[in-house]
Amino acid sequence: MQIIISSILLLTIIALIIGIFLGVNSNIFKVDVDENIKKIRECLPGNNCGGCGFAGCDALAEAISKKEVGVNACPVGGENVAKKISAILGVESTNTVKLVAFVHCDGSCKNANKVYEYNGVKDCRIVKTLANNGEKKCVNACIGYGNCVEACKFDAISIVDGVAKVDEEKCTSCKACIKVCPMKVIELVPYGKKHKVKCSNTNKGKIAMDDCKVSCIACGMCEKTCPKDAIKVVNNIAKMDYDKCDDCGACSEKCPRKCIS
């Protein structure tokens, strides 16, 4: 019995010594956490989508607190989150333009011509490795097998008649669809813009016409017509400068191929 009691006392003393040692060291080596990081993190939506360019919301909160990025760095949270973070940091909130994904292609089943019929795995990345980047004659077209749909966490993109379409109201500009698209036909554009080029075909003239019924043929009519110098033909495809565009619609009216929405 004496041995048992002595053992218990010894273990108790050792436990107390270890506890005191750990307590002292925790104070000596503790890392002070910026309270702003916690507050900013609470404001962020918590999707950890990576649309901000960081690994997740925790990393973004730290970057905002250190002023490495702006208060509006979260594309999902938008203006509301930016205002909350501005109040935490005591800085002025800047108005930001909401961006949404847009698919530069209208190569639907009725518009896009085909060179063969594909009956394999419905995966855009696999199909892109095949001849002609897939069954559509246009080598720049949306393949239309839905990798972007699977990547989107917000149900903002769907495949309609063989081509991806974005729901602007649901899109949070997280860029998930952009990252997985092997054809690179998706980009962020300002929300609410009415006139956008629905084509990525880099051929011109008869070749482009043979590829798709609504392909851009690099004729330059849009460029010549625009009163704001907001659209240019670059690498045989019309490109819109949304900062200059006032949605007057002149380019759309003159486009002989009706590839400007």
Contacts in CASP RR format, 6 or more apart in sequence:
PFRMAT RR
TARGET T0000
AUTHOR 0000-0000-0000
METHOD contacts of the structure
MODEL  1
MQIIISSILLLTIIALIIGIFLGVNSNIFKVDVDENIKKIRECLPGNNCG
GCGFAGCDALAEAISKKEVGVNACPVGGENVAKKISAILGVESTNTVKLV
AFVHCDGSCKNANKVYEYNGVKDCRIVKTLANNGEKKCVNACIGYGNCVE
ACKFDAISIVDGVAKVDEEKCTSCKACIKVCPMKVIELVPYGKKHKVKCS
NTNKGKIAMDDCKVSCIACGMCEKTCPKDAIKVVNNIAKMDYDKCDDCGA
CSEKCPRKCIS
34 62 0 8 1.000
34 65 0 8 1.000
36 65 0 8 1.000
36 88 0 8 1.000
36 89 0 8 1.000
37 61 0 8 1.000
37 62 0 8 1.000
37 65 0 8 1.000
38 61 0 8 1.000
39 88 0 8 1.000
40 61 0 8 1.000
40 64 0 8 1.000
40 65 0 8 1.000
40 85 0 8 1.000
40 88 0 8 1.000
40 89 0 8 1.000
41 57 0 8 1.000
41 58 0 8 1.000
41 61 0 8 1.000
43 81 0 8 1.000
43 84 0 8 1.000
43 85 0 8 1.000
43 88 0 8 1.000
44 57 0 8 1.000
44 60 0 8 1.000
44 61 0 8 1.000
44 74 0 8 1.000
44 77 0 8 1.000
44 81 0 8 1.000
45 57 0 8 1.000
45 74 0 8 1.000
45 76 0 8 1.000
45 77 0 8 1.000
45 81 0 8 1.000
46 56 0 8 1.000
46 57 0 8 1.000
47 57 0 8 1.000
47 76 0 8 1.000
47 153 0 8 1.000
47 172 0 8 1.000
47 174 0 8 1.000
48 55 0 8 1.000
48 56 0 8 1.000
48 57 0 8 1.000
49 56 0 8 1.000
49 76 0 8 1.000
49 153 0 8 1.000
49 172 0 8 1.000
49 174 0 8 1.000
49 176 0 8 1.000
50 56 0 8 1.000
50 174 0 8 1.000
50 175 0 8 1.000
50 176 0 8 1.000
51 75 0 8 1.000
51 76 0 8 1.000
51 173 0 8 1.000
51 174 0 8 1.000
51 175 0 8 1.000
51 176 0 8 1.000
52 60 0 8 1.000
52 69 0 8 1.000
52 73 0 8 1.000
52 74 0 8 1.000
52 75 0 8 1.000
53 60 0 8 1.000
54 60 0 8 1.000
54 63 0 8 1.000
57 74 0 8 1.000
60 69 0 8 1.000
60 73 0 8 1.000
60 74 0 8 1.000
63 69 0 8 1.000
63 73 0 8 1.000
64 70 0 8 1.000
64 71 0 8 1.000
64 73 0 8 1.000
64 85 0 8 1.000
64 89 0 8 1.000
65 89 0 8 1.000
67 89 0 8 1.000
71 82 0 8 1.000
71 85 0 8 1.000
71 86 0 8 1.000
71 89 0 8 1.000
71 91 0 8 1.000
71 93 0 8 1.000
71 94 0 8 1.000
72 78 0 8 1.000
72 79 0 8 1.000
72 82 0 8 1.000
72 93 0 8 1.000
72 94 0 8 1.000
72 96 0 8 1.000
74 81 0 8 1.000
74 82 0 8 1.000
75 99 0 8 1.000
75 172 0 8 1.000
75 173 0 8 1.000
75 174 0 8 1.000
75 175 0 8 1.000
76 172 0 8 1.000
76 173 0 8 1.000
76 174 0 8 1.000
77 172 0 8 1.000
78 96 0 8 1.000
78 98 0 8 1.000
79 93 0 8 1.000
79 95 0 8 1.000
79 96 0 8 1.000
79 98 0 8 1.000
82 93 0 8 1.000
82 94 0 8 1.000
82 96 0 8 1.000
83 93 0 8 1.000
86 92 0 8 1.000
86 93 0 8 1.000
87 93 0 8 1.000
97 190 0 8 1.000
97 191 0 8 1.000
98 173 0 8 1.000
98 190 0 8 1.000
98 191 0 8 1.000
99 173 0 8 1.000
99 188 0 8 1.000
99 189 0 8 1.000
99 190 0 8 1.000
99 191 0 8 1.000
100 166 0 8 1.000
100 168 0 8 1.000
100 171 0 8 1.000
100 173 0 8 1.000
100 188 0 8 1.000
100 189 0 8 1.000
100 190 0 8 1.000
100 191 0 8 1.000
100 192 0 8 1.000
101 156 0 8 1.000
101 157 0 8 1.000
101 166 0 8 1.000
101 171 0 8 1.000
101 173 0 8 1.000
101 175 0 8 1.000
101 177 0 8 1.000
101 178 0 8 1.000
101 186 0 8 1.000
101 187 0 8 1.000
101 188 0 8 1.000
101 189 0 8 1.000
102 166 0 8 1.000
102 186 0 8 1.000
102 187 0 8 1.000
102 188 0 8 1.000
102 189 0 8 1.000
102 196 0 8 1.000
103 142 0 8 1.000
103 163 0 8 1.000
103 164 0 8 1.000
103 165 0 8 1.000
103 166 0 8 1.000
103 185 0 8 1.000
103 186 0 8 1.000
103 198 0 8 1.000
104 185 0 8 1.000
104 186 0 8 1.000
104 187 0 8 1.000
104 196 0 8 1.000
104 197 0 8 1.000
104 198 0 8 1.000
104 199 0 8 1.000
104 200 0 8 1.000
105 140 0 8 1.000
105 141 0 8 1.000
105 142 0 8 1.000
105 163 0 8 1.000
105 164 0 8 1.000
105 183 0 8 1.000
105 185 0 8 1.000
105 198 0 8 1.000
105 199 0 8 1.000
105 200 0 8 1.000
106 163 0 8 1.000
106 198 0 8 1.000
106 199 0 8 1.000
106 212 0 8 1.000
106 214 0 8 1.000
106 259 0 8 1.000
107 136 0 8 1.000
107 138 0 8 1.000
107 141 0 8 1.000
107 142 0 8 1.000
107 162 0 8 1.000
107 163 0 8 1.000
107 212 0 8 1.000
107 214 0 8 1.000
108 160 0 8 1.000
108 161 0 8 1.000
108 162 0 8 1.000
108 163 0 8 1.000
109 161 0 8 1.000
109 162 0 8 1.000
110 161 0 8 1.000
110 213 0 8 1.000
111 212 0 8 1.000
111 213 0 8 1.000
111 214 0 8 1.000
112 136 0 8 1.000
112 137 0 8 1.000
112 138 0 8 1.000
112 141 0 8 1.000
112 163 0 8 1.000
112 211 0 8 1.000
112 212 0 8 1.000
112 213 0 8 1.000
113 136 0 8 1.000
113 137 0 8 1.000
113 138 0 8 1.000
113 210 0 8 1.000
113 211 0 8 1.000
113 212 0 8 1.000
113 213 0 8 1.000
114 135 0 8 1.000
114 136 0 8 1.000
114 137 0 8 1.000
115 131 0 8 1.000
115 132 0 8 1.000
115 134 0 8 1.000
115 135 0 8 1.000
115 136 0 8 1.000
115 137 0 8 1.000
116 131 0 8 1.000
116 132 0 8 1.000
116 135 0 8 1.000
117 135 0 8 1.000
118 127 0 8 1.000
118 130 0 8 1.000
118 134 0 8 1.000
118 135 0 8 1.000
122 145 0 8 1.000
122 146 0 8 1.000
123 145 0 8 1.000
123 147 0 8 1.000
124 143 0 8 1.000
124 144 0 8 1.000
124 145 0 8 1.000
124 146 0 8 1.000
124 147 0 8 1.000
124 148 0 8 1.000
124 180 0 8 1.000
124 181 0 8 1.000
124 182 0 8 1.000
124 183 0 8 1.000
125 147 0 8 1.000
125 180 0 8 1.000
125 182 0 8 1.000
127 133 0 8 1.000
127 134 0 8 1.000
127 135 0 8 1.000
127 143 0 8 1.000
127 145 0 8 1.000
128 134 0 8 1.000
128 143 0 8 1.000
128 182 0 8 1.000
128 183 0 8 1.000
132 139 0 8 1.000
133 139 0 8 1.000
133 140 0 8 1.000
133 141 0 8 1.000
133 143 0 8 1.000
133 183 0 8 1.000
134 143 0 8 1.000
136 143 0 8 1.000
136 211 0 8 1.000
136 212 0 8 1.000
137 210 0 8 1.000
137 211 0 8 1.000
137 212 0 8 1.000
138 201 0 8 1.000
138 203 0 8 1.000
138 211 0 8 1.000
138 212 0 8 1.000
138 215 0 8 1.000
140 183 0 8 1.000
140 185 0 8 1.000
140 200 0 8 1.000
140 201 0 8 1.000
140 202 0 8 1.000
141 163 0 8 1.000
141 183 0 8 1.000
141 185 0 8 1.000
141 200 0 8 1.000
141 201 0 8 1.000
141 211 0 8 1.000
141 212 0 8 1.000
142 162 0 8 1.000
142 163 0 8 1.000
142 164 0 8 1.000
142 181 0 8 1.000
142 183 0 8 1.000
142 185 0 8 1.000
143 182 0 8 1.000
143 183 0 8 1.000
144 159 0 8 1.000
144 162 0 8 1.000
144 163 0 8 1.000
144 164 0 8 1.000
145 159 0 8 1.000
146 159 0 8 1.000
146 164 0 8 1.000
147 180 0 8 1.000
147 181 0 8 1.000
147 182 0 8 1.000
148 157 0 8 1.000
148 164 0 8 1.000
148 176 0 8 1.000
148 177 0 8 1.000
148 180 0 8 1.000
148 181 0 8 1.000
148 186 0 8 1.000
149 157 0 8 1.000
149 158 0 8 1.000
149 159 0 8 1.000
149 164 0 8 1.000
150 180 0 8 1.000
151 176 0 8 1.000
151 177 0 8 1.000
151 179 0 8 1.000
151 180 0 8 1.000
152 174 0 8 1.000
152 176 0 8 1.000
152 177 0 8 1.000
153 174 0 8 1.000
153 176 0 8 1.000
154 170 0 8 1.000
154 171 0 8 1.000
154 172 0 8 1.000
154 174 0 8 1.000
155 167 0 8 1.000
155 170 0 8 1.000
156 166 0 8 1.000
156 167 0 8 1.000
156 170 0 8 1.000
156 171 0 8 1.000
156 172 0 8 1.000
157 164 0 8 1.000
157 165 0 8 1.000
157 166 0 8 1.000
157 167 0 8 1.000
157 171 0 8 1.000
157 177 0 8 1.000
158 164 0 8 1.000
158 165 0 8 1.000
158 167 0 8 1.000
159 165 0 8 1.000
164 177 0 8 1.000
164 181 0 8 1.000
164 185 0 8 1.000
164 186 0 8 1.000
166 177 0 8 1.000
166 186 0 8 1.000
168 191 0 8 1.000
168 192 0 8 1.000
173 188 0 8 1.000
175 188 0 8 1.000
177 186 0 8 1.000
178 184 0 8 1.000
178 186 0 8 1.000
178 187 0 8 1.000
178 188 0 8 1.000
183 200 0 8 1.000
184 200 0 8 1.000
185 200 0 8 1.000
189 196 0 8 1.000
189 240 0 8 1.000
189 242 0 8 1.000
190 242 0 8 1.000
193 242 0 8 1.000
193 245 0 8 1.000
193 247 0 8 1.000
194 247 0 8 1.000
194 249 0 8 1.000
194 261 0 8 1.000
195 240 0 8 1.000
195 245 0 8 1.000
195 247 0 8 1.000
195 249 0 8 1.000
195 251 0 8 1.000
195 252 0 8 1.000
195 260 0 8 1.000
195 261 0 8 1.000
196 240 0 8 1.000
196 260 0 8 1.000
196 261 0 8 1.000
197 216 0 8 1.000
197 231 0 8 1.000
197 237 0 8 1.000
197 238 0 8 1.000
197 239 0 8 1.000
197 240 0 8 1.000
197 259 0 8 1.000
197 260 0 8 1.000
197 261 0 8 1.000
198 214 0 8 1.000
198 259 0 8 1.000
198 260 0 8 1.000
198 261 0 8 1.000
199 212 0 8 1.000
199 214 0 8 1.000
199 215 0 8 1.000
199 216 0 8 1.000
199 237 0 8 1.000
199 238 0 8 1.000
199 257 0 8 1.000
199 259 0 8 1.000
200 237 0 8 1.000
201 208 0 8 1.000
201 211 0 8 1.000
201 212 0 8 1.000
201 215 0 8 1.000
201 216 0 8 1.000
201 236 0 8 1.000
201 237 0 8 1.000
202 235 0 8 1.000
202 236 0 8 1.000
202 237 0 8 1.000
203 211 0 8 1.000
203 215 0 8 1.000
203 236 0 8 1.000
204 217 0 8 1.000
204 218 0 8 1.000
204 219 0 8 1.000
204 236 0 8 1.000
205 217 0 8 1.000
205 218 0 8 1.000
205 219 0 8 1.000
208 215 0 8 1.000
208 216 0 8 1.000
208 217 0 8 1.000
208 218 0 8 1.000
208 236 0 8 1.000
209 215 0 8 1.000
209 217 0 8 1.000
214 257 0 8 1.000
214 258 0 8 1.000
214 259 0 8 1.000
215 257 0 8 1.000
215 259 0 8 1.000
216 236 0 8 1.000
216 237 0 8 1.000
216 238 0 8 1.000
216 257 0 8 1.000
216 259 0 8 1.000
217 256 0 8 1.000
217 257 0 8 1.000
218 233 0 8 1.000
218 236 0 8 1.000
218 237 0 8 1.000
218 238 0 8 1.000
219 256 0 8 1.000
219 257 0 8 1.000
220 233 0 8 1.000
220 238 0 8 1.000
221 251 0 8 1.000
221 254 0 8 1.000
221 255 0 8 1.000
221 256 0 8 1.000
222 231 0 8 1.000
222 233 0 8 1.000
222 238 0 8 1.000
222 251 0 8 1.000
222 254 0 8 1.000
222 255 0 8 1.000
222 260 0 8 1.000
223 231 0 8 1.000
223 232 0 8 1.000
223 233 0 8 1.000
223 238 0 8 1.000
224 254 0 8 1.000
225 250 0 8 1.000
225 251 0 8 1.000
225 253 0 8 1.000
225 254 0 8 1.000
226 250 0 8 1.000
226 251 0 8 1.000
227 248 0 8 1.000
227 250 0 8 1.000
228 244 0 8 1.000
228 245 0 8 1.000
228 246 0 8 1.000
228 248 0 8 1.000
229 241 0 8 1.000
229 244 0 8 1.000
230 240 0 8 1.000
230 241 0 8 1.000
230 242 0 8 1.000
230 244 0 8 1.000
230 245 0 8 1.000
230 246 0 8 1.000
230 251 0 8 1.000
231 238 0 8 1.000
231 239 0 8 1.000
231 240 0 8 1.000
231 241 0 8 1.000
231 245 0 8 1.000
231 251 0 8 1.000
232 238 0 8 1.000
232 239 0 8 1.000
232 241 0 8 1.000
233 239 0 8 1.000
238 251 0 8 1.000
238 259 0 8 1.000
238 260 0 8 1.000
251 260 0 8 1.000
252 258 0 8 1.000
252 260 0 8 1.000
252 261 0 8 1.000
END
